[in-house]
Amino acid sequence: MTKRDSMSLLLLVIALGLTGAAPVEDDKVCQPHSRPWQVNLHGEGVTCSGALINEWWIVTSGCGFQASPYHTVASLGEHDLTVEEGTEQHIQVADVIHHSPYRSPLHSLTMVRLAEPARLTRFVQPLPLPTRCPQPGEKCHVSGWGSTIPNHSEPRRYLKCITAPVVDDQTCMNTFPEYLFWSEGMFCAGQANTDNCIADGGSVVECDGQLQGLLWFGHGCSDPADPTVYTKLCRYNSWIDSVMDRYVPTTLPPTTPE
Ligand SMILES: *[C@@H]1O[C@H](CO)[C@@H](O)[C@H](O)[C@H]1NC(C)=O
């Protein structure tokens, strides 16, 4: 190889390197339908994820629900939000029950009741509520629509999946600036050199087959060394059960003719 040839080769390598680096590739797309409990809540100012816990109920975190949630739709069985894959069920939201209606800094949990029950299929399955709390170091799976690249925004399209370790409370409190009011209803996952960013409110944390968390603060997306804060579902089992037990539909069924 002449000196000139090797110079052109070098330039070619550099050019390829540059073009390869230009678009940021988000490679954390989930195996389609591997998270059949994942719900896309959308419409009427709402855009977030939630988790199906049985055929009637979804749990999510804050999610921006307004006074009238009745035009919000829950899409189940989704993977690519931009196409109909034949696996989806789009069901109207009938009711929204906030744990703390007055924007408490201590809780971020909302229950969403479907207008009609979800049909359970291979693509639509509930995730069981936790029977224990998450343990520091435990590897959990987080899923949501949106970028997994820090400080990168892109349209919500494919469901993304990351694996993040649970971080002990003390480490989490210590890493945060003072403005974060710590609550027993929080836990953290993700740290430097681990997966730690999904830009989608209500992203779902599953550990060992149980629903353990819902994205509360997405800190990992601005500084991947900071843990990300999730609602600690194991603290809310009795509240969730009581909401379901006491629930009376607000819309009456059609009256039967005399
Ligand atoms: C993301 O943006 C914030 C605010 O501009 C900045 O402080 C932070 O360092 C950025 N993080 C990364 C990983 O680039």
The ligand as a Tripos MOL2 file, in Angstrom:
@<TRIPOS>MOLECULE
LIG
   14    14     1     0     0
SMALL
NO_CHARGES

@<TRIPOS>ATOM
      1 C1        -27.8990   17.4520   30.5370 C.3       1 LIG1
      2 O1        -28.3120   18.8220   30.6030 O.3       1 LIG1
      3 C2        -28.1350   19.4120   31.8890 C.3       1 LIG1
      4 C3        -28.7540   20.7980   31.8290 C.3       1 LIG1
      5 O2        -28.3140   21.5160   30.7330 O.3       1 LIG1
      6 C4        -26.6620   19.4170   32.2320 C.3       1 LIG1
      7 O3        -26.4780   19.9810   33.5020 O.3       1 LIG1
      8 C5        -26.1560   17.9780   32.2310 C.3       1 LIG1
      9 O4        -24.7680   17.9360   32.4870 O.3       1 LIG1
     10 C6        -26.4360   17.2920   30.9070 C.3       1 LIG1
     11 N1        -26.1070   15.8890   31.0480 N.am      1 LIG1
     12 C7        -25.4450   15.1830   30.1380 C.2       1 LIG1
     13 C8        -25.2190   13.7400   30.4600 C.3       1 LIG1
     14 O5        -25.0530   15.6490   29.0860 O.2       1 LIG1
@<TRIPOS>BOND
     1     1     2 1
     2     1    10 1
     3     2     3 1
     4     3     4 1
     5     3     6 1
     6     4     5 1
     7     6     7 1
     8     6     8 1
     9     8     9 1
    10     8    10 1
    11    10    11 1
    12    11    12 1
    13    12    13 1
    14    12    14 2
@<TRIPOS>SUBSTRUCTURE
     1 LIG1         1 GROUP 0 **** ****
